[in-house]
Amino acid sequence: MQITTVGLDLAKSVFQAHGVDETGATVLVKRLHRKQMLPFFSKLPPCLIGMEACGTAHHWARTLAAMGHEVRLIPHPT
C-alpha cells in the first residue's frame, strides 16, 4: 500500500482523509482528530495532499509542506 494522493477535508476538530494509490484505488479512509493530524502525516511518506482553500487551510498547508508533502489548495467553486 503506497499512498500517492490524499484528499483532506478540514473541519474544526475532526478531519477526514481519503488516500489513493498510483492506480487510483482507495487505500485509506481515516477520520482524524486535531491532535492526531501531525503524528499521522509525519509518519506518512511524502505524497500529494489536496484540500479545499478555507480559513485554516494555509496553516495546515505550511505545516504539511514542512513535513515534505506537496500540498495543493483547491478553491471552492462559486
C-alpha positions in Angstrom: 0.0 0.0 0.0 1.8 3.1 -1.2 -0.4 6.2 -0.8 0.3 8.7 -3.5 -2.5 11.2 -3.1 -4.6 12.3 0.0 -7.8 14.3 -0.1 -8.2 16.1 3.2 -11.4 17.6 4.4 -10.7 20.2 7.1 -13.0 21.0 10.0 -12.9 22.5 13.5 -11.9 19.3 15.4 -12.4 16.2 13.2 -10.8 15.8 9.8 -11.4 13.2 7.1 -8.6 11.8 5.0 -9.1 9.8 1.8 -6.0 8.3 0.3 -5.4 6.5 -3.1 -2.5 4.6 -4.6 -0.9 5.2 -8.0 -3.8 3.2 -9.7 -6.5 5.4 -8.0 -7.6 2.6 -5.7 -8.7 3.7 -2.3 -6.2 2.6 0.3 -7.1 4.9 3.2 -10.2 6.3 4.7 -9.4 7.8 8.1 -11.1 10.1 10.5 -8.6 12.2 12.4 -9.0 14.4 15.4 -6.9 17.6 15.5 -4.4 16.1 17.9 -3.9 13.1 15.6 -3.1 15.2 12.4 0.6 15.8 13.0 1.6 12.3 14.2 -0.3 10.7 11.3 1.1 12.8 8.5 4.6 12.8 9.9 4.7 9.0 9.6 3.2 9.1 6.1 5.7 9.0 3.2 5.7 12.3 1.2 2.7 12.5 -1.1 0.3 14.9 -2.8 -2.3 16.4 -0.4 -5.3 18.3 -1.8 -7.6 20.3 0.4 -10.2 23.0 0.0 -8.9 26.5 0.5 -10.6 27.7 3.7 -9.7 29.7 6.8 -7.3 27.2 8.3 -6.0 25.6 5.0 -3.0 27.8 4.7 -1.8 26.9 8.2 -2.2 23.1 7.5 -0.6 23.5 4.0 2.5 25.1 5.5 2.7 22.5 8.3 2.3 19.6 5.9 4.7 21.0 3.3 7.3 21.3 6.1 7.0 17.6 6.5 7.9 17.0 2.8 4.4 16.7 1.4 3.2 18.5 -1.7 0.1 20.4 -0.8 -2.4 21.9 -3.3 -5.2 24.2 -2.2 -8.4 23.9 -4.2 -10.6 27.0 -4.4 -14.3 26.5 -3.6 -16.5 26.8 -6.7 -18.8 29.8 -6.6 
